[in-house]
């Protein structure tokens, strides 16, 4: 499905009663619920075709539009087709566990025995405490600026002696007056670097945090790369000065230890590989998820513009909760779903008008991208049954 055609619908013929001040009153009439015996079993026709898509799929957008649902559905569909798939959540408000209706670990773990489906909900604070963050705050165990086993083991320690040159302070404290801004995103980025290089996974699906967090996460490679370059240059210049002055005061030449510079260079190279992957449309598909409402459209437009500034292409736009029959979206689902009655339901008609107006405003957002539509379901999307239905809409 490469686009959405917006057609106006007739409004209700009867005028709604107006209050004395001219405003329309709203009357709410409850309807009878649907009995369980009226619901039919829904069968989803699985796809046996191998996954033909990018290695990395990132879902982003305004909070609450359904990114976790889309990521979980995509990962489930990918794993069912035999591709070893990891779905990762970097959103502090974890909901992958709720969506899959199973406990998702903080580190990649297999959550299905019959298909190669792995999942992880990144806990940035725990990662910083464990010393896995790239730039944690001062005093963190194993931090780049603190003590701990990582420093004692000859790791990156205090950024190659930079802490000593700054009076024994943590480099991050000295440079930023405290822990580095966005340290939680730095922790998530560090772990993503590891997961994306993990040979166990042929495909990585990322459920990103809401828009603001996502952009800070995507900006970190550039920031970290810039900092790594400056630190390396600083160390090399200091080393040159020491070489030029050695012997002047009759002192001994300090022992050479290039391991810290090697660590910095290795991290810099990994960051560069990640950035290159994010900017390569053959390897990464950043998918914007939106709902057909004006505020979501505005937020999605801003996100796409900011992604362009990072030279990260958007390959797909997913429009979630569209008030249309499921049969209009996919032929792979057999059965019947409750759907809005646009003929007799005034509320449904009003919401349909709102959605049509929002979709019309989003037309420029759709240009140059694949558009996938996911209907508004009467039931909550939880569990593998409903995730398979959503996956059918995203194929």
Buried (B, 14 or more C-beta within 10 A) or exposed (E): BEEBEBEEEEEEEEEEEEEEEEEEEEEEEEEEEEEEEEBEEBEBEEBEEEBEBBBBBBBBBBEEBBBBBBBBBBBBBBBBBEBBBBBBBBBBEBBBBBBBEEEBBBBBEBBBEEBBBBBBBBBBEEBBBBBBBBBBBBEBBBBBBBBBEBBEEEBBBBBBBBBEBBEEBBBBBBBBEEBBEBBBBBBBBBBBBEBBEEEEBBBBBBBBBBBEBBBBBBBBBEBBBEBBEEBBEBBEEBBEEEEEEEEEEEEEEEEEEEEBBEBBBEBBEBBEBBBEBBBBEEEBBBBBBBBBBEEBBBBBBEBBEBBEEBEBBBBBBBBBBBBBEBEEBBEBBEEBBEBBEBEEBEEBBEBBBBBBBBBBBBEEBBEEBBBBBBBBBEEEBBBBEBBBBBBBBBE
